[in-house]
């Protein structure tokens, strides 16, 4: 995670961002701190990277690396405003003992568009990550990849349209939640085949970035407005923990955007 000490909205690279709206950096820091505290209260260890001035979106750590079994695939951003973030995270990995670090050749916004399910890497495209980056991810990370096509610009990354509630095991498939209308018709059919027991989010769930959630398989952290999705999760036996993302959402981010998961 990366504290949003320099958070602001001074440019627009997605439909959520409006530089004319007031933004409180202090409130963003408070929201981020509450999210970090929630992880630690639930027993998770949180590593942090120092934010850099002039990079207001560096708080969205998920976009800067994908880590599976200790292998790291870095990021290559589509928007020039975020390009410099990738090298800060690359340096962090090297400084913290990661040696298998590969920087992509194709535009690849990491966990923003790459979601590990425990047996498959779901890979989004349509607005940010190049389709060619999906094959590159398979080669670097050594896991099978399924491409998913996003069609609604509000849900410009896969991690604002879908999340993994519990990962696959040798005897069970992954359990996911997603908003069908964010995806092309063919992708919707593929998701139905792969995950027939998925939780389908409503338009209201999606509109508050309710799918930009983080789950450890038991506890699910999601925006406080996603009440319908929360009810579905509780019905399926999960414990929900609400967080406030009012300021962070002004840049199109939520709990997952702020969280890179270090697997292995």
Backbone as CSV, one residue per row, in Angstrom:
resi,resn,N_x,N_y,N_z,CA_x,CA_y,CA_z,C_x,C_y,C_z
1,UNK,0.837,-1.186,0.000,0.000,0.000,0.000,0.879,1.246,0.000
2,UNK,0.321,2.328,-0.479,1.047,3.592,-0.573,0.151,4.710,-0.052
3,UNK,0.573,5.376,0.997,-0.238,6.441,1.598,-0.485,7.574,0.599
4,UNK,-1.703,8.118,0.574,-2.043,9.160,-0.409,-1.666,10.562,0.060
5,UNK,-0.427,10.740,0.479,-0.019,12.045,1.006,-0.040,13.131,-0.065
6,UNK,0.068,12.727,-1.327,0.059,13.693,-2.426,-1.185,13.539,-3.293
7,UNK,-2.201,12.916,-2.733,-3.419,12.645,-3.495,-4.148,13.931,-3.864
8,UNK,-4.547,13.989,-5.107,-5.391,15.062,-5.609,-5.970,14.578,-6.935
9,UNK,-6.860,15.347,-7.514,-7.350,15.039,-8.865,-7.045,16.259,-9.718
10,UNK,-5.919,16.188,-10.416,-5.473,17.341,-11.202,-5.503,17.071,-12.707
11,UNK,-5.936,15.873,-13.093,-6.122,15.529,-14.497,-7.248,14.510,-14.557
12,UNK,-7.692,14.168,-15.754,-8.789,13.214,-15.899,-8.389,12.131,-16.888
13,UNK,-8.253,10.901,-16.372,-7.915,9.767,-17.241,-8.945,8.649,-17.119
14,UNK,-10.045,8.916,-16.398,-11.189,7.999,-16.381,-12.439,8.820,-16.063
15,UNK,-13.625,8.269,-16.292,-14.851,9.058,-16.119,-15.135,9.506,-14.699
16,UNK,-14.450,8.949,-13.723,-14.682,9.329,-12.326,-13.951,10.624,-11.957
17,UNK,-12.938,10.975,-12.715,-12.042,12.071,-12.340,-12.522,13.396,-12.916
18,UNK,-12.739,14.367,-12.018,-13.169,15.704,-12.416,-12.303,16.715,-11.664
19,UNK,-11.299,17.291,-12.321,-10.385,18.217,-11.642,-11.060,19.463,-11.063
20,UNK,-12.303,19.731,-11.462,-12.985,20.913,-10.928,-13.645,20.650,-9.576
21,UNK,-13.758,19.392,-9.174,-14.383,19.054,-7.883,-13.373,19.192,-6.755
22,UNK,-13.785,19.729,-5.617,-12.863,19.818,-4.477,-12.466,18.428,-3.982
23,UNK,-11.204,18.295,-3.594,-10.675,17.043,-3.058,-9.910,17.346,-1.779
24,UNK,-10.125,16.532,-0.751,-9.414,16.693,0.514,-8.359,15.597,0.645
25,UNK,-7.092,15.999,0.583,-6.019,15.023,0.774,-6.071,14.445,2.181
26,UNK,-6.386,15.264,3.165,-6.459,14.779,4.551,-7.518,13.695,4.699
27,UNK,-8.674,13.887,4.073,-9.722,12.867,4.164,-9.301,11.595,3.436
28,UNK,-8.610,11.758,2.299,-8.112,10.580,1.586,-7.134,9.791,2.446
29,UNK,-6.259,10.485,3.148,-5.306,9.815,4.044,-6.052,9.085,5.163
30,UNK,-7.084,9.719,5.708,-7.868,9.082,6.771,-8.565,7.820,6.261
31,UNK,-9.116,7.878,5.040,-9.773,6.694,4.462,-8.764,5.567,4.250
32,UNK,-7.607,5.919,3.707,-6.558,4.931,3.463,-6.076,4.301,4.780
33,UNK,-5.909,5.131,5.790,-5.446,4.635,7.089,-6.457,3.670,7.694
34,UNK,-7.730,3.990,7.567,-8.770,3.093,8.088,-8.760,1.763,7.338
35,UNK,-8.512,1.798,6.025,-8.416,0.557,5.246,-7.224,-0.265,5.710
36,UNK,-6.075,0.365,5.859,-4.870,-0.328,6.327,-5.102,-0.925,7.717
37,UNK,-5.727,-0.145,8.600,-6.022,-0.637,9.952,-6.954,-1.848,9.910
38,UNK,-7.892,-1.852,8.974,-8.810,-2.989,8.844,-8.040,-4.250,8.487
39,UNK,-7.127,-4.156,7.520,-6.317,-5.327,7.165,-5.547,-5.845,8.373
40,UNK,-4.924,-4.940,9.089,-4.089,-5.358,10.222,-4.937,-5.929,11.347
41,UNK,-6.104,-5.371,11.566,-7.009,-5.911,12.585,-7.444,-7.332,12.242
42,UNK,-7.541,-7.626,10.948,-7.940,-8.966,10.501,-6.760,-9.934,10.422
43,UNK,-5.574,-9.459,10.806,-4.416,-10.343,10.884,-3.504,-10.334,9.678
44,UNK,-3.720,-9.410,8.754,-2.887,-9.354,7.562,-1.701,-8.410,7.772
45,UNK,-0.605,-8.747,7.141,0.592,-7.914,7.206,0.582,-6.944,6.033
46,UNK,0.824,-5.686,6.307,0.792,-4.655,5.267,2.185,-4.068,5.086
47,UNK,2.703,-4.166,3.872,3.945,-3.496,3.490,3.582,-2.159,2.851
48,UNK,4.433,-1.161,3.029,4.147,0.144,2.450,5.329,0.631,1.619
49,UNK,4.997,1.443,0.638,5.988,2.119,-0.194,5.803,3.615,0.007
50,UNK,6.896,4.358,0.015,6.796,5.807,0.198,6.193,6.461,-1.042
51,UNK,5.220,7.350,-0.870,4.675,8.069,-2.022,5.676,9.078,-2.562
52,UNK,5.530,9.416,-3.823,6.422,10.382,-4.460,5.634,11.622,-4.855
53,UNK,6.150,12.804,-4.590,5.449,14.028,-5.006,5.285,14.060,-6.520
54,UNK,4.156,14.607,-6.953,3.881,14.696,-8.377,3.231,13.459,-8.961
55,UNK,3.000,12.440,-8.113,2.333,11.210,-8.560,1.108,10.969,-7.683
56,UNK,0.037,11.734,-7.912,-1.127,11.673,-7.023,-1.855,10.335,-7.039
57,UNK,-1.680,9.531,-8.102,-2.355,8.235,-8.183,-1.487,7.071,-7.712
58,UNK,-0.328,7.360,-7.144,0.544,6.282,-6.671,-0.092,5.495,-5.532
59,UNK,-1.087,6.090,-4.875,-1.839,5.394,-3.832,-2.470,4.115,-4.367
60,UNK,-2.762,4.069,-5.646,-3.450,2.910,-6.226,-2.428,1.830,-6.588
61,UNK,-1.927,1.185,-5.536,-0.814,0.242,-5.642,-1.139,-0.949,-6.524
62,UNK,-2.410,-1.323,-6.607,-2.777,-2.503,-7.395,-2.350,-2.385,-8.846
63,UNK,-2.204,-1.174,-9.337,-1.917,-0.967,-10.757,-0.449,-1.127,-11.113
64,UNK,0.409,-1.394,-10.126,1.854,-1.346,-10.369,2.567,-2.673,-10.244
65,UNK,1.850,-3.767,-10.078,2.521,-5.053,-10.035,1.548,-6.201,-9.848
66,UNK,1.904,-7.346,-10.418,1.158,-8.586,-10.220,2.152,-9.613,-9.696
67,UNK,1.872,-10.188,-8.528,2.797,-11.101,-7.869,2.105,-12.439,-7.659
68,UNK,2.668,-13.494,-8.243,2.146,-14.851,-8.063,3.326,-15.776,-7.832
69,UNK,3.297,-16.515,-6.725,4.387,-17.435,-6.370,5.740,-16.727,-6.347
70,UNK,5.734,-15.481,-5.898,6.970,-14.729,-5.773,7.485,-14.119,-7.060
71,UNK,6.879,-14.441,-8.191,7.254,-13.816,-9.458,6.526,-12.488,-9.597
72,UNK,7.225,-11.497,-10.084,6.648,-10.153,-10.201,6.613,-9.721,-11.662
73,UNK,5.431,-9.381,-12.124,5.274,-8.711,-13.410,4.914,-7.268,-13.102
74,UNK,5.773,-6.359,-13.494,5.546,-4.949,-13.209,4.478,-4.339,-14.091
75,UNK,4.485,-3.026,-14.187,3.428,-2.305,-14.902,4.015,-1.442,-16.010
76,UNK,3.192,-1.205,-16.998,3.451,-0.194,-18.025,2.135,0.533,-18.251
77,UNK,2.084,1.800,-17.837,0.824,2.544,-17.824,0.493,3.125,-19.193
78,UNK,-0.812,3.195,-19.454,-1.268,3.816,-20.694,-1.197,5.347,-20.600
79,UNK,-1.583,5.917,-19.473,-1.598,7.376,-19.317,-0.206,7.882,-18.948
80,UNK,0.314,8.871,-19.655,1.664,9.366,-19.337,1.767,9.942,-17.927
81,UNK,0.650,10.403,-17.381,0.691,10.975,-16.027,1.110,9.952,-14.972
82,UNK,0.933,8.656,-15.280,1.223,7.625,-14.281,2.492,6.826,-14.599
83,UNK,3.121,7.107,-15.712,4.242,6.287,-16.172,5.325,6.108,-15.108
84,UNK,5.665,7.171,-14.402,6.788,7.115,-13.458,6.517,6.220,-12.252
85,UNK,5.247,5.932,-11.974,4.939,5.088,-10.825,5.583,3.707,-10.949
86,UNK,5.626,3.186,-12.168,6.076,1.812,-12.379,7.489,1.589,-11.857
87,UNK,8.378,2.542,-12.083,9.761,2.339,-11.653,9.912,2.444,-10.141
88,UNK,9.100,3.268,-9.485,9.139,3.323,-8.022,8.807,1.953,-7.429
89,UNK,7.791,1.309,-7.976,7.411,-0.006,-7.471,8.446,-1.070,-7.847
90,UNK,9.018,-0.985,-9.048,10.076,-1.909,-9.435,11.236,-1.835,-8.435
91,UNK,11.630,-0.619,-8.088,12.719,-0.432,-7.129,12.349,-1.005,-5.767
92,UNK,11.092,-0.815,-5.342,10.654,-1.365,-4.056,10.812,-2.879,-4.043
93,UNK,10.391,-3.546,-5.110,10.511,-5.004,-5.157,11.965,-5.440,-5.042
94,UNK,12.842,-4.806,-5.791,14.261,-5.177,-5.752,14.864,-4.904,-4.383
95,UNK,14.482,-3.790,-3.763,14.997,-3.451,-2.435,14.486,-4.393,-1.355
96,UNK,13.379,-5.085,-1.627,12.782,-5.977,-0.625,12.994,-7.456,-0.960
97,UNK,14.024,-7.729,-1.747,14.457,-9.108,-1.922,13.837,-9.869,-3.068
98,UNK,12.964,-9.243,-3.840,12.395,-9.919,-5.009,13.421,-9.882,-6.133
99,UNK,13.717,-11.037,-6.708,14.713,-11.102,-7.779,14.101,-11.453,-9.126
100,UNK,12.945,-12.089,-9.100,12.282,-12.465,-10.346,11.283,-11.374,-10.708
101,UNK,11.809,-10.231,-11.177,11.003,-9.054,-11.496,11.143,-8.750,-12.984
102,UNK,10.027,-8.748,-13.691,10.028,-8.485,-15.138,9.123,-7.288,-15.411
103,UNK,9.624,-6.331,-16.165,8.815,-5.199,-16.575,8.231,-5.489,-17.956
104,UNK,6.931,-5.236,-18.151,6.269,-5.629,-19.395,6.664,-4.759,-20.580
105,UNK,6.539,-5.360,-21.759,6.759,-4.632,-23.002,5.472,-3.983,-23.502
106,UNK,4.340,-4.580,-23.168,3.045,-4.069,-23.600,2.390,-3.301,-22.453
107,UNK,1.433,-2.423,-22.780,0.692,-1.707,-21.731,-0.004,-2.724,-20.839
108,UNK,0.284,-2.645,-19.556,-0.188,-3.638,-18.587,-0.363,-2.928,-17.249
109,UNK,-1.606,-2.744,-16.818,-1.862,-2.016,-15.580,-2.113,-2.959,-14.412
110,UNK,-1.358,-4.079,-14.464,-1.187,-4.986,-13.330,-2.511,-5.460,-12.757
111,UNK,-2.642,-5.462,-11.421,-3.852,-6.009,-10.809,-5.093,-5.179,-11.105
112,UNK,-4.915,-4.015,-11.687,-6.090,-3.324,-12.195,-6.822,-4.177,-13.220
113,UNK,-6.060,-4.898,-14.047,-6.650,-5.719,-15.100,-6.285,-7.198,-15.010
114,UNK,-5.493,-7.597,-14.027,-5.093,-8.993,-13.875,-5.544,-9.494,-12.508
115,UNK,-6.460,-10.454,-12.500,-7.060,-10.935,-11.259,-6.805,-12.430,-11.110
116,UNK,-6.067,-12.809,-10.084,-5.732,-14.212,-9.844,-6.873,-14.887,-9.092
117,UNK,-7.306,-16.039,-9.603,-8.421,-16.758,-9.000,-7.980,-17.999,-8.227
118,UNK,-6.693,-18.263,-8.215,-6.194,-19.481,-7.594,-5.831,-20.537,-8.605
119,UNK,-6.440,-20.507,-9.781,-6.070,-21.439,-10.849,-6.019,-20.778,-12.230
120,UNK,-6.648,-19.634,-12.377,-6.644,-18.891,-13.637,-6.337,-17.423,-13.357
121,UNK,-5.696,-16.781,-14.323,-5.521,-15.341,-14.266,-6.545,-14.718,-15.207
122,UNK,-7.557,-14.057,-14.631,-8.540,-13.339,-15.441,-7.925,-12.013,-15.848
123,UNK,-7.951,-11.722,-17.145,-7.224,-10.574,-17.676,-8.165,-9.661,-18.452
124,UNK,-8.292,-8.436,-17.987,-9.181,-7.473,-18.615,-8.498,-6.672,-19.710
125,UNK,-9.295,-6.266,-20.676,-8.832,-5.369,-21.728,-10.036,-4.582,-22.235
126,UNK,-9.755,-3.548,-23.018,-10.831,-2.724,-23.558,-10.561,-1.250,-23.383
127,UNK,-9.899,-0.894,-22.264,-9.633,0.521,-21.999,-8.179,0.786,-21.623
128,UNK,-7.557,-0.075,-20.872,-6.207,0.183,-20.395,-5.208,-0.866,-20.890
129,UNK,-5.260,-2.066,-20.353,-4.265,-3.084,-20.663,-4.433,-3.616,-22.086
130,UNK,-3.312,-3.697,-22.821,-3.337,-4.233,-24.184,-3.668,-5.724,-24.168
131,UNK,-4.424,-6.218,-25.153,-4.659,-7.657,-25.239,-3.362,-8.464,-25.299
132,UNK,-2.343,-7.920,-25.976,-1.064,-8.622,-26.069,-0.375,-8.810,-24.738
133,UNK,-0.724,-7.981,-23.767,-0.142,-8.119,-22.433,-0.631,-9.383,-21.742
134,UNK,-1.760,-9.926,-22.178,-2.275,-11.139,-21.556,-1.348,-12.321,-21.835
135,UNK,-0.904,-12.456,-23.073,0.041,-13.515,-23.409,1.369,-13.301,-22.703
136,UNK,1.791,-12.047,-22.597,3.035,-11.735,-21.883,2.924,-12.135,-20.419
137,UNK,1.771,-11.889,-19.802,1.569,-12.279,-18.406,1.651,-13.797,-18.242
138,UNK,1.082,-14.522,-19.200,1.133,-15.980,-19.115,2.577,-16.482,-19.180
139,UNK,3.379,-15.892,-20.056,4.767,-16.304,-20.182,5.580,-15.962,-18.940
140,UNK,5.382,-14.768,-18.391,6.174,-14.324,-17.246,5.756,-15.028,-15.959
141,UNK,4.449,-15.146,-15.732,3.946,-15.675,-14.474,3.718,-17.181,-14.525
142,UNK,3.646,-17.750,-15.719,3.509,-19.187,-15.851,2.180,-19.733,-15.394
143,UNK,1.119,-18.945,-15.593,-0.224,-19.384,-15.210,-1.157,-19.198,-16.408
144,UNK,-2.222,-20.005,-16.502,-3.155,-19.859,-17.626,-3.968,-18.570,-17.513
145,UNK,-4.198,-17.942,-18.646,-4.856,-16.636,-18.701,-6.150,-16.735,-19.508
146,UNK,-7.200,-16.085,-19.002,-8.465,-15.965,-19.717,-8.736,-14.484,-19.950
147,UNK,-8.877,-14.084,-21.204,-9.101,-12.680,-21.541,-10.581,-12.317,-21.404
148,UNK,-10.839,-11.153,-20.812,-12.194,-10.639,-20.611,-12.259,-9.224,-21.185
149,UNK,-13.322,-8.937,-21.954,-13.427,-7.661,-22.652,-14.392,-6.728,-21.919
150,UNK,-13.874,-5.594,-21.468,-14.672,-4.563,-20.802,-15.231,-3.598,-21.836
151,UNK,-16.496,-3.162,-21.641,-17.134,-2.307,-22.645,-17.721,-1.015,-22.078
152,UNK,-17.775,-0.859,-20.768,-18.339,0.340,-20.149,-17.182,1.177,-19.603
153,UNK,-16.982,2.403,-20.122,-15.824,3.200,-19.699,-15.803,3.539,-18.219
154,UNK,-16.935,3.485,-17.531,-16.915,3.706,-16.080,-16.156,2.596,-15.373
155,UNK,-16.154,1.425,-15.993,-15.488,0.261,-15.409,-14.305,-0.080,-16.313
156,UNK,-13.342,0.822,-16.239,-12.203,0.868,-17.148,-11.150,-0.176,-16.821
157,UNK,-11.159,-0.679,-15.600,-10.272,-1.747,-15.164,-11.121,-2.944,-14.738
158,UNK,-10.546,-4.132,-14.845,-11.251,-5.328,-14.400,-11.581,-5.260,-12.917
159,UNK,-10.710,-4.636,-12.120,-10.919,-4.661,-10.665,-12.005,-3.697,-10.176
160,UNK,-12.653,-2.984,-11.087,-13.848,-2.231,-10.694,-15.116,-2.889,-11.217
161,UNK,-14.949,-4.063,-11.853,-16.101,-4.777,-12.409,-16.211,-6.208,-11.891
162,UNK,-15.170,-6.700,-11.221,-15.130,-8.110,-10.805,-14.136,-8.271,-9.672
163,UNK,-14.457,-9.130,-8.705,-13.440,-9.501,-7.718,-13.625,-10.945,-7.295
164,UNK,-12.540,-11.539,-6.810,-12.539,-12.919,-6.346,-12.869,-12.930,-4.862
165,UNK,-13.938,-13.627,-4.517,-14.342,-13.719,-3.106,-13.549,-14.809,-2.405
166,UNK,-13.420,-15.960,-3.043,-12.566,-17.027,-2.515,-11.882,-17.721,-3.675
167,UNK,-10.604,-18.019,-3.496,-9.821,-18.610,-4.571,-10.137,-20.088,-4.754
168,UNK,-9.826,-20.582,-5.938,-10.026,-21.996,-6.243,-9.113,-22.865,-5.380
169,UNK,-9.579,-24.062,-5.085,-8.789,-25.086,-4.411,-8.735,-26.304,-5.340
170,UNK,-7.973,-27.342,-4.979,-7.948,-28.531,-5.843,-9.320,-29.171,-6.060
171,UNK,-10.276,-28.880,-5.181,-11.595,-29.520,-5.304,-12.739,-28.549,-5.546
172,UNK,-12.478,-27.245,-5.518,-13.552,-26.265,-5.708,-13.108,-25.172,-6.675
173,UNK,-14.068,-24.632,-7.430,-13.764,-23.500,-8.291,-13.752,-22.218,-7.463
174,UNK,-13.153,-21.195,-8.019,-13.162,-19.887,-7.371,-14.594,-19.364,-7.292
175,UNK,-14.851,-18.558,-6.265,-16.132,-17.874,-6.131,-15.880,-16.407,-6.409
176,UNK,-16.617,-15.837,-7.355,-16.393,-14.455,-7.751,-17.695,-13.670,-7.701
177,UNK,-17.557,-12.354,-7.749,-18.690,-11.448,-7.942,-18.328,-10.534,-9.108
178,UNK,-19.327,-10.186,-9.923,-19.053,-9.284,-11.034,-20.335,-8.585,-11.472
179,UNK,-20.133,-7.529,-12.261,-21.246,-6.764,-12.827,-21.337,-7.109,-14.304
180,UNK,-22.319,-7.890,-14.725,-22.341,-8.395,-16.104,-22.276,-7.318,-17.171
181,UNK,-23.002,-6.199,-16.964,-23.097,-5.188,-18.011,-21.777,-4.472,-18.279
182,UNK,-20.775,-4.673,-17.439,-19.466,-4.080,-17.700,-18.723,-4.804,-18.813
183,UNK,-19.219,-5.999,-19.209,-18.492,-6.868,-20.126,-19.229,-7.055,-21.450
184,UNK,-18.481,-7.420,-22.476,-19.063,-7.728,-23.781,-19.939,-8.974,-23.674
185,UNK,-20.878,-9.165,-24.632,-21.744,-10.345,-24.586,-20.976,-11.662,-24.548
186,UNK,-19.917,-11.774,-25.353,-19.144,-13.007,-25.351,-18.456,-13.258,-24.026
187,UNK,-17.945,-12.191,-23.421,-17.301,-12.334,-22.117,-18.321,-12.728,-21.053
188,UNK,-19.517,-12.167,-21.125,-20.556,-12.568,-20.177,-20.849,-14.064,-20.282
189,UNK,-20.917,-14.571,-21.510,-21.150,-16.002,-21.691,-20.010,-16.824,-21.099
190,UNK,-18.775,-16.373,-21.316,-17.623,-17.094,-20.786,-17.641,-17.111,-19.262
191,UNK,-17.987,-15.974,-18.659,-18.034,-15.915,-17.194,-19.126,-16.826,-16.643
192,UNK,-20.259,-16.873,-17.329,-21.330,-17.772,-16.869,-20.882,-19.233,-16.915
193,UNK,-20.127,-19.595,-17.942,-19.634,-20.972,-18.046,-18.600,-21.276,-16.966
194,UNK,-17.700,-20.342,-16.756,-16.637,-20.569,-15.789,-17.129,-20.519,-14.346
195,UNK,-18.061,-19.601,-14.063,-18.473,-19.333,-12.682,-20.002,-19.275,-12.577
196,UNK,-20.668,-20.413,-12.721,-22.133,-20.409,-12.691,-22.719,-20.018,-11.341
197,UNK,-21.910,-20.081,-10.292,-22.407,-19.720,-8.964,-21.948,-18.327,-8.530
198,UNK,-21.497,-17.525,-9.475,-21.021,-16.185,-9.139,-22.134,-15.322,-8.558
199,UNK,-21.762,-14.359,-7.724,-22.691,-13.330,-7.258,-22.724,-12.223,-8.309
200,UNK,-23.908,-11.884,-8.784,-24.062,-10.845,-9.796,-24.411,-9.529,-9.119
201,UNK,-23.560,-8.563,-9.303,-23.766,-7.253,-8.687,-24.792,-6.452,-9.469
202,UNK,-25.464,-5.552,-8.771,-26.424,-4.654,-9.409,-25.708,-3.414,-9.950
203,UNK,-26.436,-2.635,-10.739,-25.888,-1.375,-11.232,-25.520,-0.456,-10.074
204,UNK,-26.311,-0.498,-9.001,-26.024,0.343,-7.827,-24.749,-0.103,-7.132
205,UNK,-24.549,-1.424,-7.037,-23.303,-1.935,-6.463,-22.105,-1.431,-7.262
206,UNK,-22.198,-1.560,-8.576,-21.082,-1.172,-9.436,-20.824,0.329,-9.365
207,UNK,-21.893,1.125,-9.308,-21.762,2.579,-9.385,-21.077,3.194,-8.175
208,UNK,-21.032,2.480,-7.061,-20.303,2.989,-5.886,-18.933,2.327,-5.770
209,UNK,-18.492,1.652,-6.834,-17.250,0.872,-6.866,-17.284,-0.259,-5.853
210,UNK,-18.481,-0.832,-5.668,-18.624,-1.940,-4.738,-17.829,-3.164,-5.118
211,UNK,-17.525,-3.318,-6.406,-16.752,-4.474,-6.847,-15.250,-4.255,-6.730
212,UNK,-14.849,-3.073,-6.351,-13.436,-2.818,-6.068,-13.163,-3.215,-4.616
213,UNK,-13.402,-4.492,-4.358,-13.364,-5.042,-3.012,-12.160,-5.965,-2.859
214,UNK,-11.854,-6.287,-1.610,-10.760,-7.210,-1.295,-11.298,-8.278,-0.363
215,UNK,-10.986,-9.536,-0.676,-11.448,-10.646,0.151,-10.286,-11.575,0.460
216,UNK,-10.279,-12.100,1.682,-9.292,-13.131,2.033,-9.920,-14.522,2.049
217,UNK,-11.120,-14.623,1.494,-11.829,-15.890,1.482,-12.830,-16.033,2.607
218,UNK,-12.731,-15.154,3.593,-13.660,-15.150,4.723,-14.197,-13.736,4.963
219,UNK,-13.283,-12.781,5.020,-13.624,-11.380,5.248,-13.577,-10.619,3.931
220,UNK,-14.594,-9.781,3.702,-14.653,-8.984,2.482,-14.717,-7.514,2.870
221,UNK,-13.776,-6.735,2.349,-13.729,-5.296,2.608,-14.270,-4.598,1.372
222,UNK,-15.328,-3.819,1.557,-15.934,-3.154,0.404,-16.517,-1.805,0.806
223,UNK,-16.770,-0.947,-0.183,-17.305,0.386,0.110,-18.640,0.323,0.849
224,UNK,-18.844,1.264,1.741,-19.993,1.229,2.640,-21.338,1.377,1.912
225,UNK,-21.327,1.901,0.697,-22.588,2.074,-0.025,-23.076,0.792,-0.704
226,UNK,-22.225,-0.229,-0.793,-22.564,-1.444,-1.542,-23.398,-2.395,-0.690
227,UNK,-24.564,-1.935,-0.280,-25.371,-2.685,0.688,-26.007,-3.942,0.092
228,UNK,-26.441,-3.873,-1.176,-27.018,-5.073,-1.784,-25.966,-6.170,-1.915
229,UNK,-24.799,-5.802,-2.416,-23.715,-6.763,-2.552,-23.329,-7.315,-1.184
230,UNK,-23.286,-6.462,-0.179,-22.959,-6.924,1.172,-23.952,-7.970,1.655
231,UNK,-25.237,-7.732,1.390,-26.255,-8.686,1.800,-26.070,-10.032,1.122
232,UNK,-25.735,-10.018,-0.155,-25.486,-11.267,-0.877,-24.284,-12.007,-0.288
233,UNK,-23.253,-11.273,0.042,-22.056,-11.887,0.613,-22.350,-12.528,1.965
234,UNK,-23.093,-11.823,2.792,-23.455,-12.374,4.104,-24.290,-13.640,3.939
235,UNK,-25.219,-13.615,2.989,-26.048,-14.794,2.726,-25.192,-16.008,2.357
236,UNK,-24.069,-15.757,1.688,-23.178,-16.842,1.281,-22.137,-17.185,2.351
237,UNK,-22.248,-16.592,3.516,-21.396,-16.983,4.629,-20.152,-16.156,4.844
238,UNK,-20.004,-15.053,4.124,-18.828,-14.200,4.299,-19.112,-13.096,5.321
239,UNK,-18.045,-12.566,5.904,-18.152,-11.452,6.840,-17.746,-10.176,6.122
240,UNK,-18.595,-9.180,6.176,-18.368,-7.928,5.446,-17.826,-6.861,6.390
241,UNK,-16.853,-6.119,5.902,-16.284,-4.982,6.630,-16.371,-3.768,5.711
242,UNK,-17.164,-2.780,6.104,-17.347,-1.594,5.278,-16.225,-0.581,5.511
243,UNK,-15.851,0.120,4.446,-14.927,1.248,4.557,-15.480,2.419,3.743
244,UNK,-15.058,3.608,4.130,-15.446,4.837,3.442,-14.391,5.167,2.396
245,UNK,-14.798,5.344,1.141,-13.856,5.708,0.071,-14.321,6.975,-0.651
246,UNK,-15.017,7.852,0.058,-15.627,9.020,-0.574,-14.621,9.850,-1.357
247,UNK,-13.450,10.114,-0.783,-12.442,10.924,-1.477,-11.689,10.108,-2.516
248,UNK,-11.274,8.907,-2.165,-10.514,8.080,-3.096,-11.322,7.766,-4.356
249,UNK,-12.628,7.636,-4.195,-13.497,7.341,-5.334,-13.497,8.491,-6.349
250,UNK,-13.161,9.695,-5.940,-13.112,10.820,-6.871,-12.036,10.632,-7.943
251,UNK,-11.118,9.695,-7.697,-10.127,9.358,-8.692,-10.406,8.006,-9.330
252,UNK,-11.568,7.416,-8.999,-11.944,6.135,-9.584,-11.342,4.944,-8.882
253,UNK,-11.001,5.099,-7.590,-10.373,4.001,-6.859,-11.071,3.675,-5.564
254,UNK,-10.839,2.465,-5.083,-11.418,2.002,-3.833,-10.470,1.059,-3.123
255,UNK,-10.993,0.157,-2.286,-10.132,-0.720,-1.484,-9.140,-1.525,-2.315
256,UNK,-9.619,-2.179,-3.383,-8.705,-2.998,-4.176,-7.677,-2.151,-4.894
257,UNK,-8.078,-1.022,-5.446,-7.120,-0.167,-6.131,-5.951,0.208,-5.218
258,UNK,-6.236,0.349,-3.928,-5.218,0.740,-2.955,-4.369,-0.432,-2.486
259,UNK,-4.628,-1.626,-2.996,-4.052,-2.837,-2.395,-3.461,-3.753,-3.452
260,UNK,-2.135,-3.889,-3.449,-1.466,-4.906,-4.256,-1.268,-6.142,-3.371
261,UNK,-1.700,-7.288,-3.852,-1.593,-8.510,-3.053,-0.290,-9.229,-3.387
262,UNK,0.529,-9.441,-2.349,1.864,-10.043,-2.526,1.763,-11.539,-2.273
263,UNK,1.566,-12.297,-3.319,1.365,-13.746,-3.197,2.711,-14.447,-3.304
264,UNK,3.092,-15.110,-2.222,4.359,-15.828,-2.217,5.538,-14.893,-2.120
